[in-house]
């Protein structure tokens, strides 16, 4: 079959003839009024369309380049090497490809298995990595504990199957009907059933009950699993695992690599194990030790490689270079200055569009539904920016890198937990051989971390720059302008007029700002080189070896101690007071330098490109909007104890000698605050209106989240190979208008009608004016008229 028409312009007659040739081939055995998978660049063989809709899509959007073997439309193709696999206890060979339509259902399970197990027959060349390279990748996790310890049914762990035997068993299930005459294979039925559970949030108990009903209803040869955990163990093999790395309880080190077999921390000498008395009774200690703190790490390299193991995602990973509209407008991070600057400094990295650009985001949250519980778990997420903006920020595209355990925030010691990720990023910068399913060839996959995304406190942990005090701004650094008000007792940061034009009127207004004029120039943003220059000669020690935990019970016991303990406490306080008194004079006169705001050397500087990155850290817009909006609303509504415009703020205006109309007024010996111009009146206030579901085991929330994420990640991967309604194809909450609506609507902002349609027999004067104004403002044909008039 000739496929040369696929690469020709869509207006060409040869292309249009090729579309008709494809439609005749696809509908050769089925009625013309039935629907088929549409191979256009938007549907990508994921959505069913009618005959006329497929023709329209192919003519308007084009066909997928490389779809030369129409396996989704009944075409047979030559079997690659190892096309027939010998299955034990079976006298016939099962074909791995080219299954006739009548013999088996084409449900995508075979492609799923090939992508999940990275089968060599998918590609023209040899496997993507040699045995030595695989050993190098996995050597960092060889001594670490895998997640099987958290499985509640580890009875079969001792009888592990080899990957080849496991692939053969799954392949046999993929080509075996659930029962005679059923359109589902054994594997596709379980994958679809578990996908429905995840998609609709079924509980484990309801899923187990459903399996019982189905097992009683279907013939005995269906042989369905009886419980949720049996299905979970089958599906889990199609996904990726995570590793558990023991950590020092005081965040000093990770027990990995050469320290994997040690029992005590090298820094604080703390044990990596919990006290036996806290685990169980002293008479019958538990056989297996329980670690005091566990980092759950999700290896990055296999997860990025999986993005290229199927054509459904490998083509999308080149969108930032191939599919992006390059007209100078900012729609994607690839249109920004930081991306372009990175490409200029690393031309060899930018030469291959398949190389991955990543962003890192992290913040703490309370995994318990009880808000009074003080527990902070820190997940670390990675965002692959190669994808289009409407895909990369969806939950299905985010990569969970690790779960830093609580119950306290890691603080500056977060670098200890980021060590496994940095090691993999260093390896990915050099290149890891990976198979590309779209080109069916192997290539050296590289990846780079461009920036982090956090709120302001978390930025201090990852940057290492203290975000409080005189030089709190991590961008201005030593050029930060701030002062400490006498009454408000909170740092105020000024100097924002430096970014205005030199002749701007605000630069000369004293009374409206801080009582001074500002003619200075805007400071340069601190670069990575300037930060490293400030760190020269400084040594930092991570960990909380001096940390003391306070307990209410201990405090109660401390009150009942004898005179000896009281004298001991007094002596301790006396020594502390003497030390404070001794150093008080020197400490009070000593002025802190800007470099004192650096609390550590960030671990990201181990990446060879991090120093030159133009934009290393970003602030989360959501937190900024939330905090700014809350403070603004509280100030506008003049909420007591919540407003930023209180008596102390007004007294500071008196100290600065500005805005005399807002100074407090003394009436009968009592100070009152006059209303500000922006404060809402009481009448206006009356019209003003103001990763937890996964936690099943409250004793170990991080483990529950890790287990739940692995299954969600697995089902996200499997759902790419399913037909019907999946998390990728389910209808949007705000659907696009239908083609019929677009034809009768005159504006680009077409939408689906909401509610029952009503007929307007006659326009009154007000409705006529409103309709006229809407047409003038939104009709596309009047664009030139609006440019001249408005």
N, C-alpha and C positions, 0 to 999 in steps of 0.2 A: 504494500500500500504506500502510495506517494504521500510524504509528509512535508514537502518543500513549501506548500502553501501556508504553513503555520507561521513562518518567519516573514511573510510578505505583509505590506501595509493592508489595513482592513478595508480600504477603499478599492483595492485592486480586485479585478474580476476573478483572478485565480484564487484569491483568498475566499471570496464569496462562494465560488464553485466548490472549494474544499469544505466549507461549512455544510453545504448541501450533501456532499459526499459522506461527511461524517454522520449527518443525521440519518441518511439512508442506511448506513451500516449499523447505527445504534438501534434503529427501529425495524431491523430486518425480521426479527422473530416475535415482536410484541406489537400490540395494537397502537395505532397512531395517536389515540387519545390518552395513552398512559404517560406517566411521568418518569424521567430518568435523571441520573445525577448530572448536574451541569458542570462542564469542565472549563468554564470561563475563569478569568483571573480573580474574580470576586468570590464566586461560589466554591471554586477549587474542589470539585467533586464531593462536596459536603452536603449540598442542598438539592432536593428533587425539584425539577421544573418541568413544565409541559413542553411540547414540541416547538411551539411558536416562541415561548419564553427562552428556550435554549438558543434558538436561532438569533433572537434579539440580543441576548447577552454576548454571544460569540462575535456578533458584528459590531457591537458597541464597546465591549470591554476587552475582547481578544481572548484567545485560548491559552491555556497554560503551556509555556514553552517547555519542551522535554516530555510532554505526554504523548509519546509516539506509540506506546503499546497500550491499547485501550482496554486494560484489564477490568475497569469498572463498567465496560459496555460490551462484555462478552468476547473480547479478542483473546486468543491463545497466544502464548509466547514460549520461546525455546527455553527449556529447563537449564539452569546454570549448573556448574559442578556441584556434586553432593546433593542433587535434586531429590534423590530417593534415599530415605533414611531407614535403616533396618530397625524395626521396633521389636523388642523381645516378645516371645510368645505370639508372634503374628507371622503367618506364612506369606503374606503379601506386603509389598512395599507401598508406603503412602507417599504420593507425590507432594512435594512442598510448593509447587507452583503449577499453574495451568490446569486447575481443576475444572472439568466441564461443568456447565451450568446445572445440568440435571443431576450430576453426581454428588455435589456438595454445595452448601450455601456459601456464597462469597460474603462473609461477614467481617472481613478485615482482621480476623484473629491471627492468620498466618503472618501478615505484615507486622502485627503487634509483637508476635513472638520473635521475629527476626530483629526488630528494633530493640526489644527488651534484652535479648541475649546477644546482640551485636554479632549476628551470624556472618561469617566470611562470604557466604554465597550471595549476599546482597551486593557485593562490590566486585569490580573487575580485577582489582589488585589483591595483594596479600593482606592479612589482617592488619589493623591500624597500628598495633604496637607489638614489638618483639617481646619475648619472655623477659629479657633483662629490663626492658623499659617498664613492663608491668610490675616487676619486683621493685623497681625504684619508686614507682608511684605508691605502692601499697606498703613499703617498708616503714613509713611514718606511722602507720596504724597497726603494725603487726602485733605489738605488745599491748594494744588497747582492748578494752572489753567491749564486745559488740552487744547489740540491743536484745539478744535472745534472753537475757536474764529478766527482762521486764515482761516477757510473754507469760501469760497466766497458764498456758498449757504447754510446757516444754518437754512433754513426754517423748517426743520423737527427735529431740535434738541430737541424740547419740547416733542416730541412723541417717546422717546427712548424705544426700545424693550428690554425685558430681554434676557439674553444669551440663555436660552432654546428656547424661541420663535424664536429668530434669527437663531439658529441652525436648527430648524424644517423647517423654511422657505427656508433656503439655501439647506437643504436636499431634499426638494420637487423639487426645481429647478434643483438639480443635477440628479434627476431621471425622469425629464420631458423633452421630446424631444423638440427641438426648434420649430419644426413643424412636422407633420406626415411624416415619412420616412427619417428624417434627422438623421445623425449619431452623431450630437452634441446635448448635453443637453443644457438647457438655461444657466446654470452656466459655463459649459466648453466652450461654444462659447464665452462668454464675457471674460473669463480668457485668452483663446488663442488669442483673438483679442487685448486685452490690452497688452498681452505679446509681440505681434508683434510691437505695438506702441513703447514700451520701447526698444525693441531690435533694431529697425531701426530708432529711433529718430524722429518719426512723431510729428508734431506740434499739439497743441490742436485744432486749427482751421481745419486742414486737417482731424483729427480724427472725429470731429463733422460732417464734410461734408460727410465722409465715412458712418457714422451711418445713416445719412439721406438717402443716396442712398440705403443702405441695408434695411432700414425700408420700403422704397417704393417698393423694389424688392421682399421681402419675404412675405409670407401669413400673414394676420392680426393676427393669433394666435401666431406668433413669439413674438409680443409685445416687441420689442427692445427699449432700452433707446434712447432718442432723442439727448442728448448732452454728451459731454465729462465728465462733472461734475456728471451726474447721474451714469455713469459707474464707475467713480472714487469712489463714495460713496458706491457702491456695493462691489467693490474690496477691498476698504480700510478696511472693517470689517474683512477681512481674515488676515490682517497684525496686527502689533503691533503699539501702539500709543506712544506719548511722552508727557512730561509735561513741562509747562512753569513756571519757578521760577523767581520771580522778584528779582532784585539785586540793591544794592545801586549804584547810578551813579558814585560814587568814589571808588567802589570796596571794600567797608568796610565789607559788610555782605550780606547774602542772607535772604530774607523774607520767611523763612520756619520754620516748627515746631512751637515753642512758639511765634516766631516773624512773623508768617504768616499774622496776622491781623494788624500789626503795619503800620503806614503811614510814619514814619520818622526813619532814621538810628540811631542806638544806639551809634555809634562812632562819626560821623561827623554831625549828626542832619539834614542831607539832606533829602528831600522828595523823596519818591519812585515814585512819579507821575511827569509827565512833566507839565510845566507851562501852564495854561489854555490859556494864550495869544498866546503861540506858537502853540497851537492845533487849535484854531479857534478864532473867533471874541469874544470880551468881551460881546457883546450884547446877543449872542446865544452860550453859552458854550456847549460843547458836553456832553451828558448824561453820557456816559461811560468814565471813566478816562483812560488815556493811560500811561502805565508804562514807566519810564525813561530808564530802562535797563532790558532785559529779557534773562535769561539763558534757553536754550532749552535742556532738559535732557531726554535721552532715557534710561529707566530703564534697568539694566543689567540682573537681575535674570530671567525675563520671556524670554529674548532673548537667554540665555544659555539653559534654559529649553526646548525651542523650538528645539534646536539642537538634543535633545534626544527624541523628540516627534514622530519622524518618523525613520523607519529603514534605510532610504536613507542616514542619517547623523549620527545616533547613533553609528553605527559600525565604521565609520570613526573617531569618537572621541576617539577611543582606538588604533589608528594606532601607536602612539608613543611607545606603549608597546608591541602590538601584531604583527603589520606588519613591524616594523622597523628592518632592518638588523643590528645586534649587533656584528660588527667585529672590533670595535675600530676606524673606520674612521669617520671623521666629515662630516656628510651630513645634520644634523638636529640639532636644539638646544638641543634635548634630548641626543645627543652624546657629549655635552660639559661638562666642569668641573662644571659650575654654576648649571646646572640641576642635575648632580649627587650629588653635595654637598647639594643641597636643599633636595633631597630624603634621604640622610643620616641623616640629622637633623630632618626630619619630616617623619619617617617611616610609621606612620599611614595614612598620606596623600598619600604617594606613593603606599600604598598597593592596592588602587583601581585605575585602569587605567582610569576610567571615570572622575576622578577629573580633573578639567580644569586648565591649566597653561596659563596665559595671559601676553601679553606685551602691553605697553602703548606708543603711539606715538602722538605727537602734534607739530604743527607749525602754524604760522600765514600766511595768504594769503589775497590778494586783490580780493574780489568777483566780482568787476566790471571789465569790459573789458577796461575801460579807465585807463591806467597805471599812469596817472598824478594824479589820485585820491588817497589820502592817507587814506586808510581804511584797518584795520587789523582785520580779523575774525579768531578765533582760534578753529578749530575742534579738538576733542580729540578722537582718534581711539584706539580700542582694537584688538589685534591679538590673536586668539585661537591657541596655539602651539600644541594642541593635534593632529591636522590634519597633513597629510603628507606635505612635503615642496612644492609639486606642487599644493596643494590646499589651504593651510593656508594663503599664501600671495596673493591670488587672490582677486579681488574686491568683489566677491560674498561671501567671508568668513570673511571679515573685519566687525567689529561691531562699529558703530558710537555711542560713549558714550554721547557726549554733543557738543553744539556749543556755544562757549564763544563769546558774542557779542562785536563788535567794538564800536567806530571807532579806539580806541587806543589799544595797546597791554596790556594785564593784568599785565605783569611784574611779580614781586614777589608775587603779590596778586592773582596769579592763584590758590593758595591753597584755597581761598574762594570759587571758583567755583567747586573745586574737592571734596567738602564736601559730596554731595550726593553719588558720586561714592565710596568714602572711606567707607561710612556707609554700602553700599551694599556689598563691599568686606569683611568687618568685619562680616557681616551676612553669607556670603558664606563661610568664613573660618570655622565657626561653623557647617555649613551644612544646606541645604534646601532640603526637601523631593521632589523628582522628579521621574517621570515615565520614564523608559527606554523602548523604543519600541522594541528594539532587544531582550531583555530578557522578556518583558511583565511583569515587576515587578517594584516596586518602590525602590529607594535607596536614601541615603543622599548625595546630590550633594554638593561638595566643590570646591572652586576655590581660586587661589592665583595669585597675581601679582608678576612676577619674576623680571622685569626690565622696564625701559623706553628707548625709542629711539628718539633722537632729534639731531638737529644741536647744535653748541657750545653755541650760545646765549640762545636758549630755554632750554638747559641743566642747565644754571645758574638759570633760573626761577624755575625749578622743583627741582633741587638739593638744591638751596639756597646758593651755593658757587659762589662768584663773579669770572667771567672768564676774568678778566682784571687786570693789575697791576703786582706787584712783585710776588705774590703767585697765579697766575692764574690757574695753573694746578690742577684740582680737584682730581687727583689721587696721585700726589706727596705731595700736601699740603705744609707743612713747609719745605720740602726738595727740593722745586723747586729752580733751579738755574737760575737767570735772572739778567740783568743789563740794564741800560737806556743809549743808545748811545747819545753822545753830539750833533751830527748833524742830525741823522735820527729821533731822538725824538720819537721812538717807542720801546717798550720793546722787548728785545731779550732774548730768552729762550735757555739756553745751558744745559750742563750736560748730554747730551744724550750718551756720551761715557761710562757712568757708567754701561750701560747694556752690554758692550762688555766683552769678556774674559779678565782676568787680564793681560795676556801677549800680548794683541793685540797691533799692532804697532801704531794704531791711538791714543792710550792713551798717547803716548810720543811725538806726533807731536804737537808742539806749533804753528808753522807758518800757518798751514792749518786750525786752529780753532780759539780760542780766545786768543792765546799767552800764554797759561798755559797748564801744564800737568794735567791729570785727572786720579787718581788711586783709586777714591772712589768706594764704592759698590752701587749697584742699591737700591733705597729706597723701602720700603714696601708700597703697595697701601693702602690708607686710608680706613679703615673699618668703618662700621656703628657705632661700639662701640667707635672708636676714635672721630668720628664726634660728637656723643652725649656727650662725655667727654669735648669737646671744647665748647659745648653749655651750660654747667652747670652754673647756676646762671644768665643766660642772658634772657631777656624778650624782645619780639618783638611785635610791633603793626602793623598789616596789614591795608591796605587802603591808599587812597591818600587824606586825609582830608586837607592837606596843599597845594594841587595842585591848581595852578592858570592857567586858560586858557587864551591864548593870541589870540587876534583877531585884524585883520588889521583895522577894523572899529574903534575899541577901541583905537588903536594907533593914528589914524587920529584925533579922538576926543580929545585925550590927548594933541596933539600939539596945539589945539585951546583953551585950558583951560586958565583960568586967572592966575594972579600972586599968588593968594591964593593957587591954586593947585600946581603951580610951587614951591612955598616955601615948600609946604607939601612934594612934591617929593624930594626936596633937603634935607629936614630934614630926610626923610626915608633913603636916600642914606648915609647921614651923620651918622645915627645910625648904618647902616650896616657897614660903613667904620670903625667907632669906634670899633665896635665889632670885626671886622676882625683884626684891628690893635692891639686890646687888646689881642686877642687870637693868633695873628700871631706868636709871638716869641715862645710861648709854642707849637703851632701846628707844627712849622717848626722843632723844636728839637725833637718832639715826634715821635718815631719810631712805625709804625703800627705792630701789632702782627699778626701771621697767623690766629688766631681765628677771627680777624676783617674782614676777607674775607667771613665769614658766615653771611649772611644777614637775615636769618630766620631759624626756625626749620621746616624742610620739613614736610608736612602733611602726607607723606608716612610713617613716623616713628610711626604713630598711628597703623599701621598694626603690629601685634605681631611678625611677622617673618622678617620684613624689615631690622631690625638692623643686622641680621646675614646673609643676602643675600650676596653672594660672588660677584655678578655683578649686581649693582643696576641701573646704568645708562650707556647707550650706545650712541656713536656718529653715526649719520647717514652717511653711506659710500658715499651716493650720493652727499651730500654737501661737504664732504672732497675731493672727486675726482674732483668735479666741481671747487672748489676754488683753489685747488692745480694745476689742469691742466691750469686754466686761468692764474694764476700767473707765472707758468712755461713757458707757450707759450709767454706771454707778455715779459718775461725776455729773452727768446731765440731770439725772433724777435726784441728785443730792441725797443719796442714801447715807444715813448716819453710820460712821465708822468704816464705810466702804468707799466713800468719795475721796478723791485725791485733792479736792479743793476744800480742806478743812481749816480749822483755826490755826494750826501749826504752819500750814502752807501760807496763810495770809500774814502771819507774823514774820515769816521769812521774806515776804515782799517788803515789809517795813524795814528789815535789816538791809536789804539791797537798795532801798530807796526808789522803787519803781512801782508803777500802777497804783497811784495814790487813791483812786476811786474804789479800789478793792481792799483797802486797809481796814482792819477791825475798828468798830465803833464802840466807845465806852459809854454805856447808858446806865446810870444809877449804880456805878461800880461793877457792872457786868459787861464783858466784852461780847459783842454780837458781830456776826459776819454778814455784810451786805450781799445781796444776790448778785451773782455774776451775770453778764449778758447771755451766757450760754446755758444757764440753769433753767430747766423747765418749770413752769408754774404748776400748781396743784391740779388745775383743770386739765392741763395737757397730760399729766401723768396718768390720769384715769383711763386714757385710751392707749396706754403703752403696755405690751404683753412680753413677758420674758421666756485574742487567740485564745475567751473565758468558757464558751460553750463546750470546748473540748475537755475541760477539766472534769474527769470522772472520779479520780482517786485523789481526795484531798490530802492524803498523807504524802503524796509525791506528785505535785502538780506539774513539775517540769517533765517527768516521765510520761504523764498522760498527754501532755501537749506534743511531745516528740512522737509518741505512738500514733496519735490522731493525725499529725501532720504527714507522717509517712504514708498512711492509708489515703489521705486526701490527695497527696502528690501522686500516688500510684493510680488513683481513679482519674485524676486529671489527665495523666498520660494515656490511660486506656480509653477514655472517652473520645479521644481523637480518632479512634478506629471504629466507633459505633455509629449506627445510623439512627435517625429519629431525633427526638429532643434530648440534647445533652447540654452540659454547662457552656458549650461553645455555640450551640445553635438555638437555644431556647429563646423565646420571644423577648424583646427588650421591654422595659417598663414604659418607655415612651417610643412606640414604634414609628418608623418612617411612614409618610403618607403613601397610600396605594397609588398605582399608576392611573387609575380612573380619577382619583382626586387631583392628581397633578395636572391632568388634561383640562379640567374645568376651572382650575384655580389660576389666577393671573399673577400671583406673587411667588417668590422663591421660598417664603416662609410658610409653605403649605403644611398642614397638619391634619390629623384625623379628627373628625367632629366628635365632641363629647356631649352625651345626653341626647335627648330627643330633638329632632329638627322641628322648628316652628316656622310658619309662613307669615311674612310681614306683608299685609295687604296695602298699607299706606304709611309712608314715612311722616312722622311729625317733624317740626322744625329742628328740634335738638338732635334727633337721630339722623336727620339728613345732613346736618353740619358735621356730625361725628363720622359718618360714612364718607363724606367728601374729603375730610381731613385725612382719613386713613388711606384713601386711594392716592392722594397727593404725596403722602410720605412713603408709601410702600410699593406702589406700582412700578415695575421694572422699566416700563416704556417711558416713564417720566424722569429717568435718571438725569438726563441732560438738562431738563427743566429745573430740577432741584439744584444742580450745580450753579446755575445762573442766578437763581432767585434767593436761595437760602445762604 
